[in-house]
């Protein structure tokens, strides 16, 4: 599925997901219908899962980011998953290996606001929090090649 053209399409869309099909085709030196068909196949096969917008949480009044590890109590995993899904401050939630079972990224207006979020989860297990001080390498797409 990932031949040279598909890899080049993914590279270009990773750099700018808003590229129009005609511009993408021009940059890659292929026809617009070819690009349209290739992108459609990449979407249908699940290689391209979606197109996202990157919004600055600070602009929305939530400049404080924290990573929260959570070690659930007995039989609490389904409750934690449900709670994380309905807690708007939880912007990411991952099931992880190790002593803790969950890793969540939380965005709040101020450090004190994290307490309210943590209190919701403390009835289900033990939390450990780390505040994000800076992000020297912002989130990015998975590299298409190892090099």
N, C-alpha and C positions, 0 to 999 in steps of 0.2 A: 504494500500500500504506500509506503514512504519512498517512492523513487525520487530522483533528483528534482523533478518539477514540483512534486508535492512538498518536498522539503523547502524549496525556495518559496513556495506559496506560504507555508507556515512561518518561515523566517520573516517574510514581508508583513504578514498579518500580525505577528507578534510585536513587531516594531510599531505598526500603525493599524489597529483593527478597523479603523474607519475608512481604509482605502477603498475607493470605488473599484468595481470589477474591471472597468475599462482602463483605469490607471494601473492596476495590478498587472493586467495583461500587457500593457505597453512596457512596463518596467521589466517584465520577464521575457518579453519578445515572443509572445504567443497570442493566439486569438482570444477575444473576449468569451466566445462560447466555450472554449477549452477551459479557461479559468473558472467560469461559472459552473461547468460540469464537475471539475476537480474539487472545487470548494463544496459543492453539494454532496459529493461522495464522502469527503472528509467529515462533513457534518453528520450525514446519515450513519456512518460507521462509528461515530463517537470520538474520533480523533479530535475534532473541534467540538467542544462541549458547549460553547457559548461565547458571547462577546460581552465584555464587562466594562463598566465605567469605574474610574478610580476617583473617588470623592475624598477630599481632605476632611477627616473627622473634626479637626479644629474649626473648620469653617462652619460646621454644624453644631458647634458648642460642646464638643467632646474631645478635647485635646489630650487627655490623659489616657495612655494605653498601658495595660498590664497583662502579663501572662499569668494565668492561674492554673496550677496543677491541682488535681482533685483525686484523692484516694477515697473511694466509696466505702460506706459501711455495707454490711451484709444485705443482699437483695436490693440494693439501691440504684444499680446501673440503669434500669429502665426509667426510673423517676428522674435521674440526673439528665438523661437524654431528653426527656420531655420538658423539663425545666429549662435547660439550655436553649431548646428550640423556641420557647415562648418568652425568653428574657432578651429584650432588644439590645441591652448593653453587651451581650455575648455575640461578637461578630464572627468568631470562628470557634469550632469545637471539634477536637480530634480525639479519637480513642487511641491510646498509646500503650506500649509495653512498659514493663518495669513496675516499680512499687506503686506508682500512681496510674490510674486508668484513663484519665482525661487531661487534656491540655486545652485551655480555652484562652482566647484573646478577648479582652474586655475593653471597651471604650467608654469613658465616663467624663463628666464635666470637670470634676475636681477629685483629688485624692480621697477626700472624705466620702465621696459618693460611692467609692469602691466598697465601703463597709456594708452598705445596703445590699449590694449584689452578693457579696460573700455570705452575708447572713442567710440569704435564700438557700445557698448551697450547703451551709454548715450542718443543717439538719440531716443531710444525706451522706456526709463524710468530712474528711479533713482537707483543708485547702492550704496551699502555699503560693504566695504571690510575689511577682517580680515586676517592677515598673520599668517601662521602656524609657530609657534616657535619650537615646538617639537611634536612628536607623541608617547606618552608613551604607548598607546594601539593601535597597528597597526590594519588595517582592518582585519577582520576574518569572517569566515562562521557563519551563524546563528546557535546557539546551537540546537541540536536535542532533548534535554530534558531540562526541567526547573529545573536544579539542579546541 
